[in-house]
């Protein structure tokens, strides 16, 4: 399975925002520099995260982005769904005399595997990652935050 780069950047961005001191924001440019991605591309990811209710955009001199949902309440699965959507990864495309697409056994196996993966991702929170983050990451993000 492969997720888009947008999911990669969204997950990392949420972790970076989670280590910011309370009340602090960070702009798209520093977030993009940290992740070595175009600010324009990251802005699109941030827009999805705002629309999904994970972060907010703060305007003004000290503007930028900040979390509005507690890291312990944000699961990997929620972020993945916000970026990738909730459509199943596998859909049977065969429909012929010997293969009934409605009852495809291969699709059933693939869907069961996807459900197990989603069950796991539903238990993994951003807080669990933040608790393991090395102090250097915290210092780095705080040094570039507004």
Secondary structure, DSSP 8 states (H G I E B T S, - for coil): ----HHHHHHHHHHHHHHTS-TT--B-HHHHHHHHT--HHHHHHHHHHHHHTTSEEEE-STT-EEEE-S-GGG-BHHHHHHHHH-S--S------SSS--GGG-HHHHHHHHHHHHHHHHHHH-BHHHHHTT--HHHHHHHHHH--
